[in-house]
């Protein structure tokens, strides 16, 4: 799921809020997952691209939804990228549908 404001780069607080994790969780995952390295500006602030956010969504899916450890998620990402992407996309779509249905129920009831 993309952030909707069309920016090229997002702050860690924006990404954390959007994905429902803490900034410290994002920093921890960056240390543990080698291919997750957002760029930094001159002040050292992280700048996440949509590609970074997509990687984080996959990690979140494996750790939070599937119950893997970070090491297990790291291994799973390196071995079976396509399957993880597919499952992550399906889970994200289902969450969007659930959100839509909850909003619809509130409007109707």
RADA-V445595 format. One record per residue. N is the residue number from 1. BURIAL is 1 if it has 16 or more other ideal C-beta (glycine too) atoms within 10 Angstrom, else 0. D_CENTER is the distance of its C-alpha to the mean C-alpha in Angstrom with 1 decimal. Layout:
((N | BURIAL | D_CENTER) (N | BURIAL | D_CENTER))
This chain:
((1 | 0 | 8.3) (2 | 0 | 9.7) (3 | 0 | 10.8) (4 | 0 | 14.4) (5 | 0 | 16.6) (6 | 0 | 17.0) (7 | 0 | 16.6) (8 | 0 | 16.1) (9 | 0 | 14.6) (10 | 1 | 12.7) (11 | 0 | 13.6) (12 | 1 | 11.6) (13 | 0 | 12.8) (14 | 1 | 11.5) (15 | 1 | 7.9) (16 | 1 | 8.4) (17 | 0 | 10.3) (18 | 1 | 8.3) (19 | 1 | 5.5) (20 | 0 | 8.6) (21 | 1 | 8.6) (22 | 0 | 11.3) (23 | 0 | 11.9) (24 | 0 | 13.8) (25 | 1 | 11.1) (26 | 1 | 9.1) (27 | 0 | 12.7) (28 | 0 | 13.5) (29 | 1 | 10.8) (30 | 1 | 12.1) (31 | 0 | 15.5) (32 | 0 | 15.0) (33 | 1 | 13.1) (34 | 0 | 15.5) (35 | 0 | 13.8) (36 | 1 | 11.1) (37 | 0 | 13.4) (38 | 1 | 12.9) (39 | 0 | 16.3) (40 | 0 | 18.4) (41 | 0 | 21.1) (42 | 0 | 24.7) (43 | 0 | 24.1) (44 | 0 | 21.3) (45 | 0 | 18.5) (46 | 1 | 15.1) (47 | 1 | 14.4) (48 | 1 | 11.0) (49 | 0 | 11.4) (50 | 0 | 9.7) (51 | 0 | 9.8) (52 | 1 | 8.1) (53 | 1 | 5.1) (54 | 0 | 5.6) (55 | 1 | 6.2) (56 | 1 | 3.5) (57 | 1 | 2.3) (58 | 1 | 6.0) (59 | 1 | 6.6) (60 | 1 | 5.6) (61 | 1 | 7.6) (62 | 1 | 10.2) (63 | 1 | 10.7) (64 | 0 | 10.5) (65 | 0 | 11.6) (66 | 0 | 13.7) (67 | 0 | 15.1) (68 | 1 | 15.0) (69 | 0 | 15.6) (70 | 1 | 13.7) (71 | 0 | 16.7) (72 | 0 | 16.5) (73 | 1 | 13.0) (74 | 1 | 14.1) (75 | 0 | 17.2) (76 | 1 | 15.7) (77 | 1 | 13.5) (78 | 0 | 16.7) (79 | 0 | 19.0) (80 | 0 | 17.6) (81 | 0 | 14.9) (82 | 0 | 16.1) (83 | 0 | 16.2) (84 | 1 | 12.7) (85 | 0 | 11.5) (86 | 0 | 14.0) (87 | 1 | 13.2) (88 | 1 | 9.5) (89 | 0 | 10.9) (90 | 0 | 13.6) (91 | 0 | 11.8) (92 | 1 | 9.9) (93 | 0 | 13.4) (94 | 0 | 15.1) (95 | 0 | 13.2) (96 | 0 | 14.2) (97 | 0 | 17.7) (98 | 0 | 18.0) (99 | 0 | 17.2) (100 | 0 | 19.8) (101 | 0 | 22.3) (102 | 0 | 22.1) (103 | 0 | 22.8) (104 | 0 | 25.5) (105 | 0 | 27.1) (106 | 0 | 27.3) (107 | 0 | 29.0) (108 | 0 | 31.4) (109 | 0 | 32.3))
